[in-house]
């Protein structure tokens, strides 16, 4: 499956989760529910993947973690906020750069 096809599955699963749970829960609750929904589709999904920073050929664990990494092609960063902050977008762009992925969903 290509990134765009995977992203459609992710968006549909996210709508399922939101329709069933509604607003107001912790980010981790939505993360677990979305993980479940995506696993039901047969996709390979990793949760809370540590993402080291490579600096001068040295691996540094700076605390970066990908919420959900689907098929190692699409990064999903969950946020339970009323409005996205530019910092949220920057975080996702950084994760894309560090993984050489091309598609992320916020």
N, C-alpha and C positions, 0 to 999 in steps of 0.2 A: 504494500500500500504506500502511496506517495503522501507527502506532508499535507497537501490540500484535502485529500480523502480522509486522512486521520483527523484533521481539524474539524471536519464536518461531524464525524462521530463524537468528538470531544464536546463540541457545542451542543449537539443533541442530548448528550448525557448530562451536561451542565444544566440544560433546561429541565430535564427530568428531576434532577436533584433539587433545583430551586422550586419547582412546582410541588414537589412532595414535602420539602422541609420548610419552605418559606424563608423570610428574612429573620435576622436577630440571633443566629447561633454563632458560636466561635468558628474561626477559620478552620480549625482542625476537624470539626464535625463535617463541614462541607468537603474537606479534603478526603476524609475516609469514605464518605458517601460517593463522591466522584470516582475514587479509586475502585470501589465496588462496581459501580455502573460500567466503567471502562473495562474492568476485568471480565465482566459478563459478555462483552462483545468479542472477547478472544484476543484483545490487544495486550502486548507486553507493557506493563506499567510499573515503573519504579517510584517509590515514595521517599521523600526526604533524602535525596541523593547528595552526599558530600561532594562539593566541587572545589578542588584545590586551585590555588593560583600558582602558576609557574613563573618564577622570577629568577632570571639568570641561571636557568636550568635546575633550579631548586624548587621542589614542591612545598608550598606553604599552605597550611590549613588555616584559612582566615575566617572560618565559620560560614562560608557560603553553602547554602543548601537549596537544591531544586525541589519545589513542592511535589510536582509530578513530572516524570519524564516518560513520554509515551513513545515506545518503539525506538528510543534513543534518537528520535527525529524531531519531536515537538515537545517544547517545554511549556508547562502550565504553571503559572504563578497565581495562586488564589489570594484574593484580598476581600475582606469584609468591611468595606468602607463605603460611604455615600458617594465619594468622588475620588477618582484617581489623581494622585499627585505625580508631578514630573519625576520624582524620585522612584516611584513604582515602575515607570517606563524605563528609566535608566537602569534599574536593577535587572529587568528582563533583558535589555539590550546587552548588558554585561554578561549575563549567563549565556546568551546566544554566542557572543564573541568567544567566551572561554571554552565552549563546547563545539564550536564550528557548526552549530545548527543554524538553520535559516528561518525557522518559524517558531514563534512563541505566542501563547495566548495569556492574556491578563484578565 
